[in-house]
Each structure stands twice: as C-alpha cells, then as structure tokens.
Amino acid sequence: MSIKNPNSAKTDAERRAQNKWEQANRVTLGVRLSKADGEAFRAWCAARGQTVNAALSSYVADCLRGSAFPDQAAPENSPASQKTGAAEAPKIPAEDSGD
C-alpha cells in the first residue's frame, strides 16, 4: 500500500466525499458590509494574526456559549443552553389583528 503525499491534489472521489461531508455537516453564513467596514475588519483581523473566517467563527462560538454577551442567555437550541440549562427565551405573543 502506498502512502499518499499530503501535498498532492485530491482525487475526484476524495473531493466528492469531502463535499458530501461538508454539505451534511457545515453551513456558510454571510454578511454584507460597506467596503470601508469590510477592509477595516480585514485589517483588524490581520493585525491580530487571524483570518476573517477564524474571527467570525470564534465570535459565533462565543455567542452560542453565552460568553460573547454575558448579560444575555444563549439561544434555547444552542449547545450552551443544552449543557448549562440556560433559561428559555421568552415567547413573543402573536399580534392581535383587532377584528
């Protein structure tokens, strides 16, 4: 059995398998910003030796753990609320149409 060079290109089968896994296990979130804000955020990340994706991923993880905003509970279906028993978010009553 040969050992694959980690620097070599993936085979079509490996690429399909990875794409299938990514589709089943990942989601892409996006944000639209002004060019100035986007460039400023890229510079902020670069100054900290971090990619934009790493900074945003870390922020999302902090939000779900409840550590991004300590005064707010984690969303009720987040991993943090399931582990820590965080309070359930209040239900917003349906608006009455006044008929």
N, C-alpha and C positions, 0 to 999 in steps of 0.2 A: 504494500500500500504506500502510495507516495504522499509526502507531506506538502500541502499547498502553501505557496508563497503568500503571506498575508498582504503583500503589495500588489498582487496580480488582480486583474479585473475579475469581477464575479461572472459566473456562468449565467445563462438565461434562466435556468432552473433555480439557482440561488437568488437571483433578483426577483423572480416571481414569488418564491417562498417568503422573502423579506417583505415584499409589497403586500402580500396576503396578511402577514402578521401585523404590519403597520396599520392596515385598514381595519383590522379587528380590534386592535389594542390602543390606538392613538387617535387624537383629534387635533386639528390645526385651528388655532384661534387667531384672529386677525384684528388689527386696529388701524384706523386711518387717522393720521396726524398731519398738521401743516409741515411743510418741508423743513422749516426752521426748527420746530419741535423735534421732528424725527432726527435731524442732523445733530441737534443738541443732545438728544438721548444717546445716539450712537457714540458721540464724543464722551459723554458721561460714563458709558459702559467701558469704552476703550481705556479711559483714564484709570479704571479700576481693574483692568486686565480681564474683562469679562465680555462675552458675546451678548448681543441683544437678546437672543433666544434664552441664554442662561439666566439673564437678569429677569426676564418676564416669567420664565418657568419657576424661578425661585420665589417671585412675588406671588404667583398663583398658589404655590405650595404653602407659603406663609398665610395667605388668606384662608385656605382650607383648614389649616391647623389652628386658625384663630389668632395667630401671632402678628399678623400684619396690622390689625386694628384691635388691640386688646380690649377695648370697651365694647366690642360687638361680638356676639356669639357666631360661631361657624355656621354655615348653611346646614339645614337639618339633614340633608342627604350626603354631606361630606364625610370623608373618613374621620375627620376630627370629631364630629358630633357623634359618630357611632362609637368611637373609642372612649370619649370623655363624658358622654351623656349630656352634651350641651343642650340648653333649653331649646325647645321647638320654636321656630319663628312664628310670630303671631299671624293668624289668618286674617286676611283683608275681606271684610264683608262685601257681598255683591251690591252694586248700586241699585237703589230702588228707582224704577222708571216713573213713579208717581202717577200711575194710571188710575 
